Amino acid sequence: MRSRAVLFCGLALSLAGPLRNLAGQEGLTAAAERVRGAWLAHDVRTIVAGSPGVTLRIPGADPSAAISPGQAGELLSRYLQNAVERSTEVSVVREVEAGQGFVELIRRYVVRGTSEAREERIYVGIRTVAGGRWVVVELRTGR
């Protein structure tokens, strides 16, 4: 009986790492979806919520060192104000190392007052903070 308990404990410990990684990946996927939905709705508060600081590289703003979520939200609001979103899709979700992830979004939009569709890629650095929540720490755009 005792050997079964030892065997069971050993098996449980050997599975703990893979199960923890799977749970983290599911959390990262949910965070990617949260960012996607917030981008589509221009809900910048949700995008930067809980972040200790955000590094932005977007048109119309100087490349920054990490700035406060409030400042990042304001710059993102200005960037998004003249756009009408058509769609935003998650194209890549990857945990690059424990607690650090990468999300790529493909954004389709038009500039207010025009009808020309545009496409842009949004690259999002994301990491876990206390409590295991994934938050945005870097956001940059590219064509």
C-alpha positions as CSV (number, residue, x, y, z in Angstrom):
1,M,0.0,0.0,0.0
2,R,2.8,2.4,0.9
3,S,4.6,1.8,-2.4
4,R,1.4,2.7,-4.3
5,A,1.2,6.0,-2.4
6,V,4.9,6.7,-3.2
7,L,4.3,5.8,-6.8
8,F,1.2,8.0,-7.0
9,C,3.0,10.9,-5.5
10,G,5.9,10.5,-8.0
11,L,3.5,10.3,-10.9
12,A,1.6,13.4,-9.6
13,L,4.8,15.4,-9.3
14,S,6.0,14.4,-12.8
15,L,2.7,15.6,-14.3
16,A,2.6,18.9,-12.3
17,G,5.0,20.7,-14.7
18,P,3.1,19.8,-17.9
19,L,-0.2,20.6,-16.3
20,R,1.0,23.9,-15.0
21,N,2.3,24.8,-18.5
22,L,-1.1,23.8,-20.1
23,A,-3.0,26.0,-17.6
24,G,-0.6,28.9,-18.4
25,Q,-1.1,28.4,-22.1
26,E,-4.9,28.5,-21.6
27,G,-4.5,31.6,-19.6
28,L,-2.4,33.2,-22.3
29,T,-5.0,32.3,-24.9
30,A,-7.7,33.9,-22.9
31,A,-5.6,37.0,-22.4
32,A,-5.0,37.2,-26.2
33,E,-8.7,37.0,-26.7
34,R,-9.3,39.7,-24.1
35,V,-6.8,42.0,-25.8
36,R,-8.4,41.3,-29.2
37,G,-11.9,42.1,-28.1
38,A,-10.7,45.3,-26.3
39,W,-8.8,46.4,-29.4
40,L,-11.9,45.8,-31.6
41,A,-14.0,47.9,-29.1
42,H,-11.3,50.6,-28.7
43,D,-11.4,49.8,-24.9
44,V,-7.9,50.9,-24.1
45,R,-8.4,50.6,-20.3
46,T,-8.9,46.9,-20.7
47,I,-5.8,46.6,-22.9
48,V,-3.5,48.1,-20.3
49,A,-5.3,47.0,-17.1
50,G,-3.1,45.7,-14.4
51,S,0.1,46.4,-16.3
52,P,3.1,47.6,-14.3
53,G,4.1,49.7,-17.4
54,V,3.7,49.5,-21.1
55,T,6.3,50.1,-23.8
56,L,4.6,51.6,-26.9
57,R,5.7,51.8,-30.5
58,I,2.8,53.2,-32.5
59,P,2.5,55.9,-35.2
60,G,2.1,59.4,-33.7
61,A,4.0,58.6,-30.5
62,D,7.7,58.6,-29.8
63,P,9.0,55.1,-29.0
64,S,8.8,54.9,-25.2
65,A,10.4,53.3,-22.3
66,A,7.7,51.7,-20.1
67,I,5.1,54.3,-19.3
68,S,2.2,54.1,-16.9
69,P,-1.0,52.3,-18.0
70,G,-2.8,55.7,-17.9
71,Q,-0.3,57.3,-20.3
72,A,-0.3,54.3,-22.6
73,G,-4.1,54.3,-22.6
74,E,-4.2,58.0,-23.6
75,L,-1.7,57.5,-26.4
76,L,-3.6,54.4,-27.7
77,S,-6.9,56.3,-27.5
78,R,-5.4,59.1,-29.7
79,Y,-4.1,56.5,-32.1
80,L,-7.4,54.7,-32.5
81,Q,-9.7,57.7,-32.5
82,N,-9.8,58.1,-36.3
83,A,-10.2,54.4,-37.1
84,V,-13.3,52.3,-37.6
85,E,-12.4,48.7,-36.9
86,R,-13.7,46.1,-39.4
87,S,-12.1,43.1,-37.7
88,T,-9.3,42.1,-35.4
89,E,-8.1,38.5,-35.3
90,V,-5.5,36.7,-33.2
91,S,-3.0,35.1,-35.5
92,V,-0.2,34.0,-33.0
93,V,-0.3,33.2,-29.4
94,R,3.0,31.9,-27.9
95,E,4.5,31.5,-24.5
96,V,8.2,32.3,-25.2
97,E,9.3,31.4,-21.7
98,A,7.6,30.9,-18.3
99,G,5.4,33.9,-17.6
100,Q,6.2,35.7,-20.8
101,G,4.2,35.6,-24.0
102,F,3.7,37.0,-27.5
103,V,0.5,37.7,-29.2
104,E,0.1,38.9,-32.8
105,L,-3.2,40.5,-33.9
106,I,-4.2,41.3,-37.5
107,R,-6.3,44.4,-37.6
108,R,-8.5,45.5,-40.5
109,Y,-9.9,49.0,-40.4
110,V,-10.8,52.1,-42.3
111,V,-9.9,55.7,-41.5
112,R,-13.0,57.8,-40.6
113,G,-14.3,59.6,-43.7
114,T,-12.7,57.1,-46.2
115,S,-13.6,53.8,-47.6
116,E,-10.2,52.3,-48.2
117,A,-9.6,49.2,-46.1
118,R,-6.3,48.9,-44.4
119,E,-4.5,46.1,-42.6
120,E,-2.1,46.3,-39.8
121,R,-0.3,43.9,-37.5
122,I,-0.3,44.5,-33.7
123,Y,2.5,42.8,-31.8
124,V,1.8,42.5,-28.1
125,G,4.2,41.5,-25.4
126,I,2.4,40.0,-22.4
127,R,3.5,38.6,-19.1
128,T,2.1,37.3,-15.9
129,V,2.0,39.4,-12.7
130,A,1.2,38.5,-9.1
131,G,-1.9,36.3,-9.1
132,G,-1.1,34.7,-12.4
133,R,-2.9,37.3,-14.6
134,W,-1.5,38.0,-18.0
135,V,-1.0,41.7,-18.7
136,V,0.2,43.8,-21.7
137,V,3.7,45.2,-21.2
138,E,4.6,46.1,-24.8
139,L,2.6,47.0,-27.8
140,R,3.8,47.9,-31.3
141,T,2.3,48.2,-34.7
142,G,3.6,47.1,-38.2
143,R,2.2,46.9,-41.7
